[in-house]
Amino acid sequence: SERCIIVFNGGPPFVPSLYNNNVQIFQSKDHAVLMTEMIHDSRIVPLFDSADDLSALDDQLRLWTGDSRGYWDGNTLVVKTRNFNGLAASFGSAGTSFDKVLTERFTRVGPVTVNYEFTVDDPSTYTDRFTAIVPMTKVAGQLYEYACHEGNYGMVNILRGARVQERLEQESR
């Protein structure tokens, strides 16, 4: 998170936190896009006719936020994500996500409300899968870029500390 590659509430799955919980969902004929305000990440999800048609990436191809594939089940958008690279926790701070399969369901239940349901199935981390449901409410506003690197003093100090460490190692030789 220090380098703004992946963050605590950017997903997947989307887990509410203190701020920047906004998600924009839009679609074309063949794709859905799940764009978060936090880190302004966009997951582009190819849409298939059914769960039986989902073609997955080769198991050797691994991504920070996995490979998402989706389909419509009635009026519910179902997104299955696998092929996580294992460099982030499976959920919260547990596990490595390498064997995780995440199933997300987005169902409109009212004019301004979508129920977001996610199931984490990670046998390398948990003894059983678990499911949560979070209501998402439409906000009357725009999503703005979360400019993580602007004024990122943490990175400057990390590099400054590394240069001091290098200098001390040189002096001790």
C-alpha positions as CSV (number, residue, x, y, z in Angstrom):
1,S,0.0,0.0,0.0
2,E,3.0,2.4,0.5
3,R,3.5,2.3,-3.3
4,C,-0.2,2.5,-4.0
5,I,-0.3,-0.7,-6.0
6,I,-3.0,-2.3,-3.9
7,V,-4.8,-0.9,-0.9
8,F,-7.0,-1.9,2.1
9,N,-10.4,-1.2,0.6
10,G,-9.8,-1.2,-3.2
11,G,-10.7,-4.9,-3.5
12,P,-11.3,-7.4,-4.6
13,P,-13.4,-8.0,-2.5
14,F,-14.6,-4.5,-1.7
15,V,-14.6,-4.1,2.1
16,P,-16.0,-0.9,3.6
17,S,-13.5,1.3,5.5
18,L,-13.3,4.8,6.9
19,Y,-13.3,6.6,3.6
20,N,-13.2,6.3,-0.2
21,N,-15.6,3.4,-0.4
22,N,-17.1,4.5,-3.7
23,V,-17.4,2.1,-6.6
24,Q,-18.7,2.9,-10.1
25,I,-20.1,0.0,-12.1
26,F,-20.6,0.4,-15.9
27,Q,-20.8,-1.9,-18.8
28,S,-20.7,-2.3,-22.5
29,K,-22.1,-5.2,-24.5
30,D,-19.1,-7.5,-23.7
31,H,-17.5,-6.1,-20.5
32,A,-18.3,-4.7,-17.1
33,V,-16.0,-2.3,-15.4
34,L,-15.7,-2.1,-11.6
35,M,-13.9,1.2,-10.8
36,T,-13.0,2.1,-7.3
37,E,-12.3,5.7,-6.1
38,M,-9.5,4.4,-3.8
39,I,-6.4,4.1,-6.0
40,H,-8.8,4.7,-9.0
41,D,-8.4,1.0,-10.0
42,S,-10.5,-0.4,-12.7
43,R,-11.2,-4.1,-13.1
44,I,-12.3,-4.8,-16.6
45,V,-14.5,-8.0,-16.5
46,P,-15.2,-9.8,-19.8
47,L,-18.8,-11.0,-19.8
48,F,-19.9,-14.5,-20.9
49,D,-23.3,-16.1,-21.5
50,S,-23.2,-18.3,-18.4
51,A,-21.0,-19.8,-15.7
52,D,-20.3,-22.8,-17.9
53,D,-18.7,-20.5,-20.6
54,L,-16.2,-18.8,-18.4
55,S,-12.8,-19.3,-19.9
56,A,-9.9,-18.7,-17.5
57,L,-6.4,-17.6,-17.9
58,D,-3.6,-20.2,-17.9
59,D,-2.8,-21.0,-14.3
60,Q,0.8,-19.7,-14.8
61,L,-0.5,-16.1,-15.4
62,R,-1.0,-14.4,-12.0
63,L,-2.2,-10.9,-11.2
64,W,-2.4,-8.6,-8.1
65,T,-6.1,-8.5,-8.2
66,G,-6.7,-11.8,-10.0
67,D,-8.4,-12.5,-13.3
68,S,-12.1,-11.6,-13.2
69,R,-14.7,-13.2,-15.5
70,G,-18.5,-12.4,-15.3
71,Y,-21.9,-13.3,-16.4
72,W,-25.5,-12.3,-15.7
73,D,-27.7,-14.6,-13.6
74,G,-31.1,-13.0,-14.1
75,N,-30.6,-9.5,-12.8
76,T,-27.5,-10.3,-10.8
77,L,-24.0,-9.7,-12.2
78,V,-21.8,-12.6,-11.0
79,V,-18.0,-12.1,-11.2
80,K,-15.6,-15.0,-10.5
81,T,-12.0,-14.0,-9.9
82,R,-9.0,-16.4,-9.7
83,N,-5.3,-16.4,-10.6
84,F,-4.2,-14.0,-7.8
85,N,-0.5,-13.7,-7.6
86,G,-0.3,-14.5,-3.9
87,L,1.6,-11.2,-3.0
88,A,-1.4,-9.8,-1.2
89,A,-3.4,-11.2,1.7
90,S,-6.4,-13.5,1.0
91,F,-8.7,-11.4,3.2
92,G,-7.8,-8.9,5.8
93,S,-4.3,-9.8,6.8
94,A,-4.6,-13.6,6.5
95,G,-3.2,-15.9,3.8
96,T,-1.5,-15.1,0.5
97,S,-4.5,-15.3,-2.0
98,F,-2.6,-17.7,-4.3
99,D,-5.3,-20.3,-4.2
100,K,-8.2,-17.9,-3.6
101,V,-11.4,-18.0,-5.8
102,L,-13.6,-15.0,-5.2
103,T,-17.2,-14.9,-6.3
104,E,-18.9,-11.5,-6.2
105,R,-22.6,-10.9,-6.9
106,F,-24.0,-7.5,-7.6
107,T,-27.9,-7.3,-7.4
108,R,-29.9,-4.1,-7.6
109,V,-32.5,-4.3,-4.8
110,G,-33.8,-0.7,-5.1
111,P,-33.5,2.5,-7.1
112,V,-30.3,3.5,-5.4
113,T,-29.1,0.3,-3.7
114,V,-27.1,-2.7,-4.9
115,N,-26.5,-5.7,-2.6
116,Y,-22.8,-6.6,-3.0
117,E,-22.3,-10.2,-1.9
118,F,-18.9,-11.9,-1.9
119,T,-17.7,-15.4,-1.2
120,V,-14.0,-16.1,-0.4
121,D,-13.0,-19.6,-1.1
122,D,-9.3,-20.1,-0.2
123,P,-8.5,-23.6,1.1
124,S,-4.8,-22.7,1.7
125,T,-5.9,-20.1,4.2
126,Y,-9.3,-21.0,5.6
127,T,-11.0,-24.3,6.6
128,D,-14.2,-23.2,4.8
129,R,-15.4,-20.5,2.5
130,F,-17.3,-17.5,3.9
131,T,-19.8,-15.0,2.5
132,A,-20.6,-11.4,3.3
133,I,-23.3,-9.0,2.0
134,V,-22.7,-5.3,2.0
135,P,-25.3,-2.8,0.7
136,M,-23.9,-0.3,-1.8
137,T,-25.9,3.0,-2.0
138,K,-25.7,5.4,-4.9
139,V,-24.1,8.7,-4.1
140,A,-25.0,12.0,-5.9
141,G,-21.6,12.9,-7.0
142,Q,-18.6,12.0,-9.1
143,L,-15.6,9.8,-8.4
144,Y,-12.4,11.7,-8.1
145,E,-8.8,10.5,-8.6
146,Y,-7.2,9.4,-5.4
147,A,-3.7,10.8,-6.0
148,C,-1.7,8.5,-3.9
149,H,1.8,9.5,-5.0
150,E,1.4,13.2,-4.7
151,G,3.2,14.2,-1.5
152,N,4.1,10.6,-0.7
153,Y,6.7,11.3,1.9
154,G,6.9,7.7,2.9
155,M,8.6,6.7,-0.4
156,V,11.1,9.6,-0.1
157,N,12.0,8.5,3.5
158,I,12.3,4.9,2.5
159,L,14.8,5.8,-0.2
160,R,16.6,8.2,2.1
161,G,16.9,5.4,4.7
162,A,18.3,3.0,2.1
163,R,21.0,5.6,1.0
164,V,22.0,6.0,4.7
165,Q,22.2,2.3,5.1
166,E,24.3,1.9,2.0
167,R,26.7,4.7,3.2
168,L,27.1,3.0,6.6
169,E,27.9,-0.3,5.0
170,Q,30.5,1.4,2.8
171,E,32.1,3.1,5.8
172,S,32.3,-0.2,7.8
173,R,34.4,-1.9,5.1
